[in-house]
């Protein structure tokens, strides 16, 4: 009996090591025998299929419950009746990395958050966008140079820019200078090519071949009622750029964010470059810039389901335009003055989890002055444009994976100039977008139909005819294997760009009879991501092949001794974009981040088979481009290396050697260190840019700065 009792006791001790046995057991063997009989009964039932499924579900539920209440059970159990001790299993933490949205997207999507911006060491929006594949940044050189973006050779007019949910536009030129935005108060940059998965957006967001979304930082008051973020950047060529971001909680439902910065630089950097057969060793002049920027945003929550965001923005700059490098005449005196003020709001009402509404509004005022004291005389051209924008979007969840949205936008644009024979054009635009999305397990499909109606009026001359057009798009994503992070995607978009006011009405060059420039986009891609892969903590890959066809391309052609805007261009583009992102903890104190991208882009003129430009690469489009970043993080210092590369490009439609721009590669390195004390944070960063000290060209005869340095000091409270 004693031996049997001892054997029974040993069984009880072994079993009690699990949380399910924290309750006490009897000292006699009666309870143990009952357990054995019950186990025998349930083992016979185990082979029944219905029972097997139900049992596994039951076990799953129990495990979920035990993870939440296990600690309560442990507290309630004083001790078991055999050992007199409490047996508790150590806590187990299960961490699962969330799949990046860029991997799950049905169309090419690239996202860069604040932490990644700091790792890359970028200070400007243009520098950050250069790390996106399929995107070309047209840079006229230096800090004060104009910077625009183009997606897959489609031109800057086909690329939309959205700032905190509301579109940024220029009806005069159709291009947006992204240098007017600072990264100091930006939390995230998102680049979408083609159809976006987010159907809860404005109708205007559907109207571009690609969209750059700039999202500013929203205040977070978990620990304190205010935050201060002060930043100072200084560097070569007279750069001084202080900025401050102040966030204040006004009440439990209302907060205020205020941002301001000042930038100045002389920009007179030395350069060497060939102009024909002559080597020019000189220094850029008239390259200075002075910029003021201020922004205030009010956030308020009326209820838990209703919130309002109101923003006021101010931008004021004066810059010199050095122009292209000319060997025999380095003189430049052209000055450009820019003023841009706008106010916008965003209201959202989440009626329920299945129905929500957003309303947006914006009034934009832009003023430009182009002054030039030339030898032939003084020119002083002034332009003023205004825009009134209203939008409403209704989104509903129809159940069973279906969702639907309806967006309605209204835009009014007006342009005034002091030029002779100005036609003072006005444009009224109505955009209606109907979008649907289906998502079920591993399959996602999105479709949209955009209706555009445009009518215009002028004081002098003939206005452009009314334009009506339907623009469909769709995209799909499929994850064939549940346990493997492999996804396939495909998308199609039929979109167009409206001729700008310059295209239609600028002096004798404009042509009011222009048709919209249409674009058909097709994309096929594959994405993959995985975690815990040997020495790699995370790895993601994406590869996309695409085909674009542009018809009625708007170009300037000579006609009767003057240039005239015409619909004569046709372009076919095939390409491949590849992206890689990896993270690895090499040692306990060393962490490594690697990002890389490559783009192949064959964008050819197919307008006329008999012309000299047939199948020539279109201007300023490299066939090969790419870049990468390698960041090493240590407890003492972080080191980041950046590389950007672009192959040869041509400045004119005919790909002759005289019109060729040489390939270039740009190398940079950043060193940074963050110090923390209580709630105070101090971050120091030192950048060495263009390490090879080469004056390469992005735009012909506009040399980029050679080796230069920058220091950044950031304080956060």
C-alpha positions in Angstrom: 0.0 0.0 0.0 2.7 2.4 0.8 4.5 1.7 -2.5 1.3 2.1 -4.4 0.5 5.3 -2.6 4.0 6.6 -3.4 3.5 5.8 -7.1 0.2 7.6 -7.1 1.8 10.6 -5.4 4.6 10.7 -8.0 2.0 10.8 -10.7 0.2 13.7 -9.0 3.4 15.7 -8.6 4.2 15.4 -12.3 0.8 16.5 -13.3 0.7 19.5 -11.0 3.4 21.3 -12.9 0.8 22.6 -15.4 -1.4 25.6 -14.8 -4.5 23.5 -15.4 -3.6 21.6 -12.2 -3.2 24.5 -9.8 -6.3 23.4 -7.9 -5.7 21.0 -5.0 -6.0 17.2 -5.2 -7.0 14.6 -2.7 -4.4 12.6 -0.8 -6.1 9.3 -1.4 -6.1 7.5 -4.7 -9.8 7.8 -5.4 -9.5 11.0 -7.3 -6.6 9.7 -9.4 -8.7 6.5 -10.3 -11.6 8.7 -11.4 -9.2 10.7 -13.6 -7.9 7.5 -15.2 -11.4 6.3 -16.0 -12.3 9.6 -17.5 -9.2 9.7 -19.6 -10.0 6.2 -20.9 -13.5 7.3 -21.9 -12.3 10.4 -23.7 -9.5 8.5 -25.5 -12.2 6.3 -27.1 -14.0 9.4 -28.3 -10.9 11.0 -29.7 -11.1 9.1 -33.0 -14.5 10.6 -33.8 -13.9 13.4 -36.4 -16.6 15.7 -35.0 -15.2 15.4 -31.5 -11.6 16.0 -32.7 -12.5 19.3 -34.2 -14.6 20.4 -31.3 -11.9 19.4 -28.8 -9.2 21.3 -30.6 -11.4 24.4 -30.6 -12.1 23.9 -26.9 -8.4 23.6 -26.2 -7.7 26.8 -28.1 -10.4 28.7 -26.2 -9.0 27.5 -22.9 -5.5 28.5 -23.8 -6.6 32.0 -24.7 -8.5 32.3 -21.5 -5.7 30.9 -19.4 -3.2 33.5 -20.8 -5.5 36.2 -19.5 -6.5 34.7 -16.1 -3.6 32.4 -15.3 -2.1 35.0 -13.0 -5.4 35.2 -11.2 -5.5 31.5 -10.7 -2.0 31.6 -9.4 -2.9 34.2 -6.8 -6.0 32.3 -5.7 -4.1 29.0 -5.3 -2.3 29.0 -2.0 -0.5 25.7 -2.5 -1.1 22.1 -3.7 -1.9 19.5 -1.1 1.1 17.3 -1.8 4.1 19.6 -1.8 2.7 22.6 0.0 4.1 24.8 -2.7 2.7 26.9 -5.5 3.9 25.8 -9.0 3.8 28.6 -11.6 5.1 28.4 -15.1 7.2 31.4 -16.1 5.6 34.0 -18.4 6.0 33.3 -22.1 5.9 36.2 -24.6 4.9 35.5 -28.1 5.8 38.3 -30.6 4.6 38.3 -34.2 5.8 41.0 -36.6 3.0 42.7 -38.4 3.2 42.3 -42.2 4.1 45.7 -43.8 1.3 47.3 -45.7 3.6 47.6 -48.7 3.8 43.8 -48.9 0.0 43.3 -48.7 -0.9 46.1 -51.2 -2.5 45.3 -54.5 -0.5 48.0 -56.2 3.1 49.2 -55.7 3.2 51.0 -52.3 6.3 52.4 -50.6 6.2 53.7 -47.0 8.8 55.6 -45.1 8.1 56.4 -41.4 9.9 58.8 -39.1 12.2 56.2 -37.7 13.3 55.2 -41.1 13.9 58.8 -42.1 16.2 59.2 -39.1 18.1 56.0 -40.0 18.6 57.2 -43.6 19.7 60.5 -42.3 17.5 62.5 -44.8 16.5 66.1 -44.1 14.4 67.0 -47.2 11.4 65.4 -48.8 13.3 65.1 -52.1 16.1 63.2 -50.5 13.6 60.8 -48.9 11.7 60.2 -52.2 14.9 59.3 -54.0 14.9 56.1 -52.0 11.6 55.0 -53.7 11.8 52.8 -56.7 10.2 54.0 -60.0 10.4 57.6 -58.9 12.6 60.2 -60.6 13.4 63.5 -58.9 14.2 66.4 -61.2 16.6 68.6 -59.3 17.9 71.9 -60.6 20.7 71.9 -58.1 21.5 73.3 -54.7 19.2 74.0 -51.8 17.2 76.6 -53.6 16.7 74.6 -56.8 13.3 73.5 -57.9 12.5 69.8 -57.1 9.7 67.8 -58.8 8.9 64.1 -59.0 7.9 61.9 -61.8 6.6 58.3 -61.6 7.7 55.8 -64.1 8.5 58.4 -66.8 4.9 59.8 -66.9 5.9 63.4 -66.0 5.4 65.5 -62.9 1.9 66.5 -64.0 0.8 62.9 -63.6 2.0 62.7 -60.0 -0.3 64.0 -57.3 0.8 65.3 -53.9 -1.4 65.1 -50.9 -0.7 67.0 -47.7 -2.6 65.8 -44.6 -5.3 64.3 -46.7 -5.8 67.3 -49.0 -4.3 67.6 -52.5 -1.6 70.2 -53.3 -1.9 71.5 -56.9 -0.7 74.2 -59.3 -3.2 74.8 -62.1 -0.7 77.1 -63.9 2.2 74.6 -64.4 0.8 71.4 -63.1 3.8 70.6 -61.0 4.5 70.8 -57.3 7.8 71.9 -55.9 8.3 69.4 -53.0 11.2 71.4 -51.6 8.6 73.7 -49.9 7.7 71.0 -47.4 10.0 70.2 -44.4 10.6 66.8 -42.9 10.9 68.1 -39.4 7.1 67.8 -38.7 6.4 64.9 -41.1 5.7 61.5 -39.6 5.2 59.4 -42.8 5.7 59.5 -46.6 3.7 57.2 -48.8 4.1 56.7 -52.5 1.4 54.8 -54.3 1.7 53.9 -58.0 -1.6 53.1 -59.7 -4.7 52.1 -57.8 -4.7 52.7 -54.0 -6.2 50.1 -51.7 -7.6 52.9 -49.6 -11.0 53.6 -51.0 -11.9 56.0 -48.2 -10.3 59.0 -49.9 -11.2 62.0 -52.0 -12.2 61.7 -55.6 -9.1 63.8 -56.5 -6.9 61.1 -55.0 -8.1 58.7 -57.7 -7.2 61.2 -60.5 -3.4 60.7 -60.7 -1.1 58.0 -62.0 0.9 58.1 -58.8 0.4 59.9 -55.4 2.9 61.1 -52.9 1.1 61.4 -49.5 2.8 63.6 -46.9 1.5 63.0 -43.4 2.5 65.4 -40.6 3.0 64.2 -37.0 -0.1 64.2 -34.8 0.5 65.1 -31.1 0.6 62.4 -28.5 0.0 63.5 -24.8 0.3 60.2 -22.9 2.9 61.5 -20.4 2.6 65.3 -20.5 0.3 68.1 -21.7 2.9 69.7 -24.1 5.8 68.8 -26.3 8.7 70.9 -27.7 10.7 69.7 -30.7 13.5 72.1 -31.7 15.9 71.5 -34.5 18.9 73.3 -36.0 20.6 72.4 -39.2 23.7 74.1 -40.5 26.2 73.2 -43.2 28.2 74.1 -46.3 27.4 77.0 -48.5 26.0 79.2 -45.8 23.2 76.9 -44.8 21.3 77.8 -41.6 17.9 76.2 -40.9 16.4 76.4 -37.4 12.9 75.1 -36.8 10.5 74.5 -33.8 7.5 72.3 -33.3 5.3 72.9 -30.3 2.3 70.8 -29.3 -0.1 71.8 -26.5 -3.1 70.0 -25.1 -5.8 72.7 -24.6 -8.4 70.4 -23.1 -9.4 66.7 -22.9 -10.7 66.9 -26.5 -8.7 69.7 -28.1 -5.0 70.1 -28.9 -2.9 72.6 -31.0 0.3 72.0 -33.0 2.4 74.9 -34.2 5.4 74.6 -36.5 7.8 77.2 -37.9 11.1 77.3 -39.6 13.5 79.6 -41.4 16.1 78.7 -44.0 18.8 80.7 -45.7 21.8 79.7 -47.8 24.1 81.5 -50.2 24.4 78.4 -52.4 27.5 79.6 -54.2 29.3 76.3 -54.4 32.3 75.7 -56.7 32.0 73.3 -59.7 33.8 71.9 -62.6 32.0 70.7 -65.7 32.3 70.4 -69.5 30.3 72.7 -71.7 31.0 71.4 -75.2 34.8 71.2 -75.5 35.4 73.7 -72.8 36.0 72.9 -69.1 34.4 75.4 -66.9 36.0 75.9 -63.4 33.8 78.4 -61.7 31.4 79.1 -58.9 27.7 79.2 -58.9 26.3 82.7 -58.4 22.8 84.0 -57.7 22.0 80.8 -56.0 20.9 82.1 -52.6 17.6 81.3 -50.9 15.6 82.7 -48.0 12.5 80.9 -46.9 10.0 81.3 -44.1 7.5 78.6 -43.3 4.8 78.4 -40.6 2.0 76.0 -39.9 -0.7 75.7 -37.2 -3.1 72.7 -36.8 -6.0 72.4 -34.4 -7.3 69.0 -33.5 -10.6 68.5 -31.7 -12.9 65.6 -30.9 -16.5 66.6 -30.6 -17.4 63.0 -29.5 -15.8 59.6 -29.6 -17.0 59.3 -33.2 -16.6 62.9 -34.5 -13.3 64.8 -34.9 -12.1 67.9 -36.8 -8.7 69.0 -38.0 -8.1 72.6 -39.1 -4.8 73.7 -40.6 -3.3 77.0 -41.6 -0.1 77.1 -43.8 2.2 79.9 -44.8 5.2 79.8 -47.1 7.3 82.8 -48.2 10.5 82.5 -50.2 12.9 84.5 -52.3 15.6 82.8 -54.3 18.1 83.4 -57.0 17.9 81.5 -60.3 21.5 80.9 -61.5 20.3 79.4 -64.7 22.2 77.0 -66.9 26.0 77.2 -67.0 27.1 79.2 -70.1 30.8 79.4 -70.8 30.9 83.0 -72.1 28.3 84.5 -69.9 28.2 83.4 -66.2 26.1 86.4 -65.2 22.7 85.7 -63.7 20.3 88.1 -62.0 16.9 86.3 -62.3 15.0 86.3 -58.9 11.9 84.2 -58.0 9.5 85.3 -55.3 7.0 82.7 -54.0 4.1 83.1 -51.5 1.7 80.4 -50.7 -1.0 80.6 -48.1 -3.8 78.0 -47.6 -6.3 76.9 -45.0 -7.9 73.5 -44.9 -10.1 71.3 -42.7 -11.0 67.7 -42.4 -14.1 66.5 -40.6 -15.0 62.9 -39.9 -18.1 61.3 -38.5 -17.9 57.6 -37.7 -21.6 56.8 -37.4 -20.8 53.2 -36.7 -18.2 50.6 -37.3 -19.8 50.0 -40.7 -20.5 53.6 -41.9 -18.4 56.8 -41.8 -18.2 60.1 -43.6 -15.4 62.6 -44.1 -15.6 66.2 -45.4 -12.7 68.2 -46.6 -12.2 71.8 -47.7 -9.4 74.1 -48.7 -8.7 77.6 -50.0 -5.3 78.2 -51.5 -3.7 81.4 -52.5 -0.4 81.5 -54.5 1.6 84.5 -55.7 4.7 84.3 -57.9 7.0 87.0 -59.2 9.7 86.4 -61.7 12.1 89.4 -61.9 15.1 89.6 -64.2 17.4 92.5 -64.8 18.8 91.4 -68.2 21.0 93.2 -70.6 18.1 93.5 -73.0 15.8 95.0 -70.3 14.0 94.3 -67.1 11.2 91.7 -67.0 8.8 91.6 -64.1 6.2 88.9 -64.5 3.7 88.3 -61.8 1.1 85.5 -61.3 -1.7 85.0 -58.9 -3.8 81.9 -58.6 -6.5 80.8 -56.2 -8.2 77.5 -55.6 -11.3 76.6 -53.7 -11.7 72.9 -53.0 -14.6 70.9 -51.4 -14.9 67.2 -51.0 -17.1 64.6 -49.3 -16.6 60.8 -49.0 -19.1 58.3 -47.7 -17.8 54.8 -46.8 -19.8 51.7 -45.9 -19.2 48.1 -44.9 -21.7 46.0 -46.7 -20.7 42.8 -44.9 -19.1 39.5 -46.1 -15.9 41.3 -47.0 -17.5 44.0 -49.2 -17.0 47.7 -48.7 -18.1 50.7 -50.9 -17.3 54.4 -51.1 -18.7 57.4 -52.9 -16.6 60.6 -53.2 -17.7 63.9 -54.7 -15.2 66.8 -55.2 -15.6 70.3 -56.5 -12.7 72.5 -57.5 -12.6 76.1 -58.7 -9.3 77.6 -60.1 -8.5 81.1 -61.2 -5.3 82.6 -62.7 -4.4 86.3 -63.0 -1.2 87.7 -64.5 0.2 91.1 -65.4 1.3 89.8 -68.9 -0.2 91.4 -72.0 -3.0 89.5 -73.6 -3.7 87.5 -70.4 -6.9 85.6 -70.8 -7.6 85.3 -67.0 -8.8 81.7 -67.2 -11.3 80.1 -64.7 -11.8 76.4 -64.4 -14.6 74.5 -62.7 -14.0 70.8 -62.0 -16.4 68.1 -60.8 -15.0 64.7 -59.8 -17.1 61.8 -58.7 -15.5 58.5 -57.7 -17.3 55.2 -56.9 -15.0 52.6 -55.4 -15.6 49.0 -54.1 -13.4 46.6 -52.3 -13.7 42.9 -51.5 -11.4 41.2 -48.9 -11.7 37.6 -47.8 -8.8 35.8 -46.2 -6.0 35.7 -48.7 -7.7 37.6 -51.5 -8.3 41.3 -52.0 -9.8 43.1 -55.0 -10.4 46.8 -55.5 -12.1 48.7 -58.3 -13.0 52.3 -58.9 -14.6 54.5 -61.6 -13.8 58.2 -61.7 -16.0 60.6 -63.6 -14.5 64.0 -64.5 -16.3 67.0 -65.9 -14.3 70.2 -66.6 -15.6 73.5 -67.9 -13.6 76.7 -68.4 -14.1 80.4 -69.0 -11.8 83.2 -70.2 -12.2 87.0 -70.4 -10.2 87.3 -73.7 -10.1 84.8 -76.6 -11.5 81.3 -76.7 -11.8 79.0 -73.8 -11.0 75.3 -74.0 -14.0 73.0 -74.7 -15.7 71.1 -71.9 -14.1 67.8 -71.1 -15.9 64.7 -69.8 -14.2 61.4 -69.2 -14.6 58.1 -67.3 -11.5 56.6 -65.7 -11.7 53.0 -64.5 -9.1 51.1 -62.4 -8.9 47.8 -60.6 -6.3 45.8 -58.6 -6.1 42.4 -57.0 -3.9 40.6 -54.5 -3.7 36.9 -53.7 -1.8 35.0 -51.0 -1.9 31.4 -52.1 -0.2 29.8 -49.1 -1.4 30.5 -45.6 1.9 29.8 -43.9 4.1 31.5 -46.5 4.3 35.3 -46.9 4.1 35.1 -50.7 1.6 37.4 -52.5 0.8 38.0 -56.2 -0.7 41.3 -57.4 -2.0 42.9 -60.5 -3.5 46.3 -61.3 -4.7 48.4 -64.2 -5.5 52.1 -64.3 -6.8 54.3 -67.1 -6.1 57.9 -66.2 -5.4 61.3 -67.8 -4.0 64.7 -67.0 -5.8 67.9 -67.9 -3.8 70.5 -69.8 -2.4 73.2 -67.5 -3.3 76.9 -67.9 0.2 77.4 -69.4 -0.5 74.6 -72.0 -3.8 76.2 -72.9 -3.3 80.0 -72.6 0.3 81.1 -72.2 1.0 83.9 -74.7 1.4 82.5 -78.2 2.6 79.1 -77.1 -0.7 78.0 -75.5 -3.2 76.0 -77.5 -6.8 76.0 -76.2 -7.7 73.1 -78.5 -5.5 70.6 -76.6 -6.9 67.2 -75.6 -6.2 65.6 -72.2 -3.0 63.4 -72.1 -4.2 59.8 -71.5 -2.3 57.1 -69.7 -2.9 53.4 -69.4 -1.0 51.6 -66.6 -0.6 47.9 -66.1 1.3 46.3 -63.2 2.1 42.7 -62.3 4.1 42.0 -59.1 5.1 39.6 -56.4 5.9 40.3 -52.8 7.3 38.2 -50.0 8.1 38.8 -46.3 9.3 36.6 -43.5 10.6 36.9 -39.9 13.1 34.9 -37.9 15.1 33.7 -40.9 18.4 32.5 -39.5 20.5 35.6 -38.7 17.8 37.8 -40.2 15.1 39.2 -38.0 13.0 40.3 -41.0 13.2 40.3 -44.8 10.8 41.6 -47.4 11.1 41.5 -51.2 9.0 42.9 -54.0 9.3 42.9 -57.7 6.9 44.6 -60.2 6.8 44.5 -64.0 4.8 47.2 -65.6 3.6 48.6 -68.9 2.5 52.2 -69.5 1.1 53.7 -72.7 0.7 57.4 -73.1 -1.4 58.9 -75.9 -2.0 62.5 -76.9 1.2 63.5 -75.1 1.4 67.3 -74.8 4.6 68.6 -76.2 5.9 71.9 -77.6 6.7 71.7 -81.3 7.9 74.4 -83.7 5.1 75.8 -86.0 5.5 78.9 -88.2 8.6 80.3 -86.5 7.1 79.9 -83.0 6.6 77.0 -80.6 3.1 75.6 -80.0 1.8 73.1 -77.6 0.4 70.1 -79.4 -1.0 66.6 -78.8 1.5 64.7 -80.9 3.3 62.4 -78.6 3.0 58.7 -77.9 5.1 56.9 -75.4 5.4 53.2 -74.5 7.1 52.3 -71.3 8.1 48.8 -69.9 10.0 48.5 -66.7 10.8 46.5 -63.6 11.0 47.8 -60.0 12.7 45.7 -57.3 12.7 46.5 -53.6 14.5 44.8 -50.7 14.4 45.5 -46.9 16.2 43.5 -44.2 16.9 43.7 -40.5 19.4 41.7 -38.5 20.7 41.7 -34.9 24.3 40.7 -35.5 25.3 40.8 -31.8 23.7 41.9 -28.6 24.8 45.5 -29.2 24.9 45.7 -33.0 21.8 45.9 -35.2 21.9 46.2 -39.0 19.3 47.6 -41.5 19.6 47.2 -45.2 17.3 48.7 -47.9 17.9 48.6 -51.7 15.9 49.3 -54.8 16.5 49.0 -58.5 14.5 50.2 -61.5 14.7 49.4 -65.2 12.8 51.8 -67.3 12.5 51.7 -71.1 10.4 54.7 -72.1 10.4 55.2 -75.8 8.9 57.6 -78.2 6.5 55.8 -80.6 4.9 58.8 -82.2 6.1 58.4 -85.7 7.9 55.4 -87.2 9.5 57.6 -89.8 10.9 60.2 -87.4 14.4 60.4 -86.1 13.1 60.0 -82.6 11.4 56.6 -83.2 12.1 54.3 -80.3 14.4 56.8 -78.6 14.4 57.1 -74.9 12.3 60.1 -73.7 14.1 63.0 -72.1 15.5 62.8 -68.6 14.6 59.2 -68.1 17.4 56.8 -67.1 17.1 53.2 -68.2 18.8 52.0 -65.0 18.5 53.6 -61.6 18.6 52.6 -58.0 19.9 53.1 -54.5 20.4 51.7 -51.1 21.1 52.3 -47.5 23.1 50.4 -44.9 22.6 51.4 -41.3 24.5 50.0 -38.3 23.0 50.8 -34.9 25.1 50.5 -31.7 24.5 51.8 -28.1 27.2 54.5 -28.8 26.7 55.7 -32.4 24.7 54.9 -35.5 26.3 54.9 -38.9 24.3 55.2 -42.1 25.6 54.9 -45.7 23.5 56.0 -48.7 23.9 55.4 -52.4 21.9 56.8 -55.3 22.6 55.9 -59.0 21.2 56.9 -62.4 22.4 55.8 -65.8 22.8 58.1 -68.8 19.9 60.3 -69.8 19.2 62.5 -72.8 18.1 66.2 -72.8 16.4 66.2 -76.2 14.1 63.7 -77.9 16.8 62.6 -80.4 19.3 60.4 -78.5 22.5 61.9 -80.0 25.8 61.9 -78.1 25.7 65.7 -77.8 22.5 65.5 -75.9 23.7 62.8 -73.5 24.1 63.4 -69.7 26.6 61.1 -68.1 25.6 58.5 -65.4 26.2 59.5 -61.8 26.4 58.0 -58.4 26.0 59.9 -55.2 27.4 58.6 -51.9 26.7 59.9 -48.5 27.4 58.9 -44.9 25.6 60.0 -41.7 26.7 59.6 -38.0 24.1 60.1 -35.3 23.8 59.7 -31.6 20.8 60.0 -29.3 21.0 61.0 -25.6 18.1 60.7 -23.2 17.6 62.1 -19.7 14.2 61.7 -18.0 11.8 63.2 -20.6 14.5 65.1 -22.4 16.0 63.7 -25.7 18.9 65.2 -27.7 19.9 63.8 -31.1 23.1 64.9 -32.9 23.7 64.0 -36.6 26.6 64.7 -38.9 26.3 64.2 -42.7 28.9 64.1 -45.4 27.2 64.3 -48.8 28.5 63.5 -52.3 31.7 61.9 -50.9 33.1 61.5 -54.4 33.1 65.3 -54.8 31.7 65.1 -58.3 29.6 67.9 -59.9 27.2 65.6 -61.7 24.1 66.9 -63.5 20.5 65.8 -63.0 19.3 68.6 -65.3 21.6 69.7 -68.2 23.9 72.5 -67.3 22.7 72.6 -63.7 25.7 71.1 -61.7 25.0 69.6 -58.4 27.1 70.6 -55.4 30.3 68.7 -54.7 31.3 67.3 -51.3 29.4 69.2 -48.6 28.7 68.8 -44.9 25.7 69.3 -42.6 25.2 69.1 -38.9 21.8 68.7 -37.2 20.9 69.2 -33.6 17.5 68.0 -32.4 16.0 68.5 -28.9 12.8 66.9 -27.8 10.9 67.5 -24.6 
